[in-house]
Every structure is written in structure tokens, then in C-alpha cells.
Amino acid sequence: MLLCALTLLLIVPLLMQVSVSDRMYASAESVPETDVAVVLGASVARGMPSPVLAARADEAVELYIKGKVKKILVTGDNGALTHDEVTPVRKYLLAAGIPAEDIFLDHAGFDTYSSVYRAQAVFGAQTATVVTQNFHLPRALFLARAVGMNAVGVTARGGEYSWQAYMREIPASWKALFDLAFNRQPKYLGEPIPLSGDGQVTWY
């Protein structure tokens, strides 16, 4: 009985992994060109990106420098003045030499589903490279493709995370499936902000 229950729990994340395995890349060198790198949010500490988030930003910088993307869209939770996952990444990218106009911020990327949904619906991303660690990438990429983006994914190398991160993907994958099944709308949508414009309009 326990084995059956465990198999049932694992079936959704495993199917997500299989369905996008041919769209995941291990490094920037092998990724096809897309319009934008979507850097998914993670925690910050004392106004600085956590190691996990910094690794995602580093991968986006490499994609940009190698000409694999034209823009970088930083998504994350900025639902309160005291909680801002995107501005520290903006500063990090600027320090790495990314032009200001090519950095877009999505302050309402409260979860992975909202982030990829808004990337397509608000920012108009048609082709995208989703940037996150390997424990998170299958679900994020599955969602991005399910909401209509022609997306690929690249593994952010580095950052410290434990086996619990993989375990959290089990309920998160089931939640993602329900979000898609019921076509959940993100908390905020708003007016379109095309990636063809100047990213600085999204900063504040």
C-alpha cells in the first residue's frame, strides 16, 4: 500500500520530467537562441541574492553575453516593501555589465506558475529560456510550455540546496497540474509590457 501511494505521488513530477527532457540543457553553450532569459525567483538575504538566486543570475548573464538571449526577465515575489526578490537581482545584473534597458522586472511572480504565465501574458515572451536549478527546472519548463511559450530550460549551476528541495517538488508538481487544469489566473496581470521596450520602466 505504501509503495502504491509513493508511486502515485511521484507519477506527476516524473511525467513532467520526461515530457520536457529534450528541452533541458546543461549549459549556455548548447542552448538555442531565444528572446529572453526568465530568471525565476528565490530567497534573498540582507538585500543580496541567495546563493541559489545568484547562480540563476550568473547563468542568465552567461546566456546574454554569449548572445543566446536579448533580454533578461527577473521574476519573483515583491508583494511587500519588506520582501523584494527582484531588485537585488537587478543590481547584481547591472554589476555584471548587463545594459539597464535589457533588464525587466516582474514584481508579481509570486510562484512559478504566475511567473511563467505573466512572462507570456504580460511581457509577451514567445520564445524563452527558463533559468533555475535542476530540482526545479522540469516543473518550471513544463508550466512555461503549457501556458503557450516555446520555451527551453538551462540548469543554473551552483547554489546550495538539499534533498528537501527535491521533495518539495512532489506537492508543487501536483499543484502545478491543478493550476493548469483550472486555468488559474495570477493575482495580478495588468497592462502589457513588451520586451521590445526599455526594461527600466519595470523597475519601480
N, C-alpha and C positions, 0 to 999 in steps of 0.2 A: 504493500500500500504506500509506504513512504517513497519507494523508488518510483512508483507511478506518479505521485504528486510532484516529485522533483522533476521528472521528465516533462510533465505538463507545464511547470513553471518555466523551464528552460526553453521550451519549444519556440516561443516568440523571439527572444533575443538570438537564438541560433538561426532561425529563418531570416531574420534581419541581416545577420552576418553573411549568410550565404547569398542573399539577394543582391548585396552591394559589393561583394568581394572583388569583382573585376573592376570596380570603380575606385578602389582604395590604393593609394600609392605610399611608398615608404619614405620618399624624399622629394624635394622640389625639382630635382633634375629630371625626374621621369614623369612629372605631372603635365598633362596637356594645358595649353593656354586657355584661360577663362577671363571673364570680365572683372571678377572681384574675388578677393580672399575674404571669407567670412570667419572672423575670429570669435569663437564662442566664449562667453563669459565664464569667469571663475572668481575665486575669492581674492581680495586684496588685503594687505596688512600695512597699517600705518601709512596709507596713501601710496603704496607701491604694489605692483602686481606680485601675486604669489609666485613661487617657482613654476607651478603648473601653468599659470596665465602668462608668465614671461616666456615660457617655452613656446606657447602658441603665438605670441607676438614675434618671437625670433623666427619662427617658420614663415610667418606672413612677410616679414622683412626679406627673407631669402627669396620667396616667390616673387616679390616686387622687383628686387634687384636683378633677378635672372630673367625678367620680362615675362613671367608666367601669368601675372595679373596686372591690371591697370589701376585698380583701386583697392583699398582695404576698408572693409566694413567691420567695425568693432561693436559687438553686441554684448549686452549684459544688463544687470539689474541696477537701475538708478532710481528706484522708487521712493527714495527719501534722501534728504540732504546729507544725512549721515552715512549713506550707503551708496557708493558710486563705483561700479566695476569698470566703467568705460574711460573716464578721464585719465586715470593713471596709465592706461594703455596708450591713449593718445600722446601723452608726454613721452612715454617710452619709445613710441614710433618716431616722434619728432627728433628725439635724441639720436636715433639710429639713422637719421637722414632722409626719412620719407617726407616728400613735399606735403605741406599742410593741406593743400586743396585736394589731395588724393586720400585723405583720411576722413571717413564718415563714421559717425557715432550713432548707434541705436540705443537710446536710454531705456527703452521699454522691452528689452529682450529678457523677460523675467524667467523664461525657461527655454529649453532647446526648441520646443515646438513653436513658441512665439517668435524666437529669433529667426528661424528659417522661414516661417510664414511671412513675417514682416520684411525680410530680405527680398522676397519675391513681390509681395503685395504693395509695400510702401516704397522700397528703393528700386524696384523694377529689375532686379537681378534675373537674368535669363540663363546665363552660364556662371557657375560659381565653383570655387574651391573651398570646401569646408575644412577648417583647421582646428584640430583638437587631438587629445591623446587617444591611444588605441583602445582603451577601455570604453570610450565614449563615441568613437568615430562611426561604428556601424549604425547605431541608432540615429545619430545626427544626420548622417548621409541618407539613410532610409527616409527620414522625415523630409529632408530637403528635396529629394526626388519625388516624394509623394505629393508635395504641395505644388509641384509644377516646374521646379528648376532642373535644368540639365546640369547636374552637379557631380563633381568628383570630390574625393577627400584625400587629405595628406596627413600623415601622422606627425604630430608635434613631438619631437624628440627631447626628452628631458622633463624635469618637474618630478616632484616626489609625491607618490600616491601608493596606497596599499591595496591589498586584496579586497578590502571593503568597497573600493571604488567599482570593482567588477561586480560585486554582489548587489550594489545599488542599481546596477543596470537591469537586473531582473524585474523589479517592480516598475522601474522607469520605462522599460520597453513595453510592458503591458499598458501603462498609462498612455504612452505614445500611440498605441494601437487604438485605444478608446478615443483619444483626441481626434484622430483621423476619421474614425467611424462616425463620430457625431459632428464632424466638421466644426470643432470648437473655434471660436473667434478669439484672437488675442484681446487682452483687456483694452489696449489702445491700437488704433490704426492711424487715422488722421490723413492729412493731405500727402500726395505723392512727393517723394524727394528723389529725383532721378540721379543715378550715379554719374550721369554725364555732366553734372554741375560741379559746384565747388563744395567740397565736404565741410568747409568751415561753417556753413550755415547750420550744421547739426550739432555744433559744439556746446551751445548753451541753451 
